[in-house]
């Protein structure tokens, strides 16, 4: 889709709403302006408009702002949607652009990943999965993404990860040290790759959505035939999935707290 120029006032209003939403307590104009990166005078004008529209409320005695019920009115159609429905537009775009099957997986407490939904591209030949398919949570690109998210949040002990890795049946075996290196690469890139190891001839790319504690809850992935994309396009696919996660994760689970912040509690 071709995108035109951004409207500055709308971008600033969005930044202001995110600043108000991200604060535990009501904020004054100066604090909101600082958090949003918008000048105080512009922030005040935009806040007045947001108050008028009901998206923000003003406490007259303290001159501080909170989110208003007007946002709930706008967001109500999203409230009863499943995780798959919320992620579907982004996954559909990825499936169409890269001619790949895209999928959403739930990371279950029993160290399994459960397929919640998938979108197939318009092309006649594609990778197919049955709904409710279960795989080991640390297998393939999905597993590397789960392990990368866990690593970033403090992670599993290496010995525990090695034990769980040892239970995975790979079509093309991969050494644990190589797997570990690929997990660390996933931490840096924000997405993980499996090129024909879990399923021979299939390349998968994945990125994990974490809850506020940093625990991986969902994984979005794309699956295509090995060699279908060159290195640059494969990187573009990974960045698209990472971008989807960066957009969806705060809305679905809130902002992930840094491990140090969680330890101080």
N, C-alpha and C positions, 0 to 999 in steps of 0.2 A: 504494500500500500504506500502510495506517495504521500509524504507528510510535508505540509507547508511550514511557514514560519511560526514559532511559538509566540503566544501572546504573553508579554511580560507580566501584566497584572494578574493573569490567571496563574502563572507559575509562582508568583509571589504569594498569592492567596493560598495556594496548595502548600507552600512551605510554611506559612503561618499556621494553617490548620494542623499540619504535622507537628509543629512545635508545641501547640496547645495540647494536642492529643498525647504527645510523648511525656508530658509533665505529670507528676503525681498530684501536685497541688495547683491551684489557680495561679496564673502568672500575670504580672503587670506588663505594660507595653514595652518597656525597656528590655525585660528578660525575653519576651517573645521575639522582639526584633533581633536580639543577639543570637538566639537559637535558630531563627529562620534565615539569618543573613540578609535582612532587609532593613532599610533605614527606619528609624523610629517614626518619622513623620508619615512615611508611606504605610508603615505597619498600622498606625493609628487610623488612617483613612480606610484601609482595608478592613480592619476590625469593626469599624462603625458599620460598614456595609454588611459584613458577616452577621453582626448582631441584628441588623434590620431584617435579614433573610432567615434568622433563627438558627443559623449554623453555629453560632457562638453566643454565650450569655455573658453579661457584664454584672459584676457585683458592685453596685454604686458606692457602698461604704468603703470598700478596699481598692476600688478601681482595678480589679483583676478579672481575668477571663477564663471561662471553661467552655468545653464543647456544649452545643445546644441540641435540643430534640429535633431540630430541623434536619440534622444529619441522619438521624434514625429514620425519618420519613423517606429520605432519599435512598438510604441503604436497605430499607425493609425488603425489597425483592431478593436481596442476596442472602438474607438471614436463614432461610430454610433450604438453601441449596447445599448439596453434598460437596465434599472436597473435590470430587471428580468434575462436577459441574462448574465449580469455581475456577478450576485450572483448565477447563476445556478450551476456551478461546485461545489461550497461549499455546497449548499443545496442538491445536488444529493448525495454527500458523506455522509452527515448526514442521509438522507433518507435511504440509503443502509445500513449503519452501525447499525442504531437503528430501522429499519423496521417501520419508521414513515412517515406520510405525512408531507412534509415541504412546507412552503408558504412564500410569500412576500406580505406585506401590505403597502399601502401608507396612511400616516396620512394626512387627508384632512382638509382644513380650517374650515369646518362645523362640527368639532368634530366627524367625522366618520372615520373609517378605511376601506379602499377599497382593496379588494383582487386583486392583479395584476397578480399573477401566483402561481401555486403549482406543486409539484413533488410528485408522489406517489411511494411507494416502490414496489419492484418486487413481494412481497407476495400478494396473491390473495385477502385477506381481509384487508381493510385499511379504514381510515377516508377519506371522500370525501367532497370537497367544490365546489360550482359553482363559476366560474370566475365572477368577478365584484360583489361578495357578499359584502355587507356593514354592518358593526356592529358599535356600539358606540365606540368611540376612547379610552374610559377608561374601556372597558369591558374585562373580561377574562384575560389570561396571556398577550395578546397583550396590553390591557389597563393598566395593572400593569407596563409593560415595558415602555409604553408611560409616565405614571405618574412618574415612577422612573427616567426616563431621564429628565423630567421637574423638578422634585424635585432637582436633582443634579445641574441643571442650574438656580436654583432660584424658579422655579416651580409656580404652581397655588396657590392662597390663599386656605387655608384649606376649607373655607366656599364654595368657588366656586367648588372645587373638590367634596365636599359633595353633592352639588346640582346636578352636572353631574352624580355622582354615583347613585343618587336617580332615575334617568330616565332609568337605565339599568334593563332589565328583566333577572333575573337569574333563571335557572332551579332549582338550590339549593341555596337559599338565603344565603348571607354572610354578617355579620355585618360590618358596615363601619369601625369601629375601627380595626377589623381583617384585612380588606382590606388594611387599612393604614399601619398596621404593615408589611403586605406582600409586599407593595410597598417599604417600607424602607429596607426590606430584599433584594429586587431586586436591590436597589442602591448598597448595599454591595457586592452582588454576581455578578452583571453584567448581570443577566437574571432573569426573573420572571416566576412564576408557577400559573397555575389554575388547580386544581384537582377536576374535576367534578362539578364545580359550574356554569359556564356559560352554558355548555352543559352536561347534566347528562351522566356519564359514559365515558367522554372524558377528558384526561389529555393533557394540552397544555403547552408548554415552549416557551418563547419568549425573544428577545433582540432587542433593538432599535438602529438604526443608526441616528446620529444627524448631522446637518450641522455645519458650523463654529461658529454659534452663540449659539450652544447647543440645538437648537430646534429639537425635534424628527421628522424625515422626512419619514423614512421607518422602518418597523419591520420585522425581520425574525423570523419564528416560526416553531415549530414541534408539530404534533398532533398524539396521539395514544390512544389506549383503556386504560381506568383506570385499573391499576394493571398490565399492560403489562410489565413494567420495575420496578425493585426494586429501593430502594433509591439510591444506589451507581450508578447504570446505569442512573438513572434520573439526577443525578448530573453531570455525564459525558456528557449527552446530552446537559444540560444547558451550560456547559463549552465549548462544541463544537460550539454552537451558539454564545457564547460570543467571542470565538476566531475568528469566521467568521466576526463578526462585527468589531473586533479590526484590522483585515486585510483590510476589505473593506472600512470602514468609511474614513480613511485618503485619500484613492485613489479616492473615489467618491465625498466626500464633503470637504476634507481638514481637518486639525487638528482642533479639537474643542478647542476654547479658554476658559480659566477659567473665571467664572462669575466676579471675581474681576477685571480681565483685561478688560472685556467689560464695566464695570461700570466706569473705569477711562477715557474712550473715551469722 
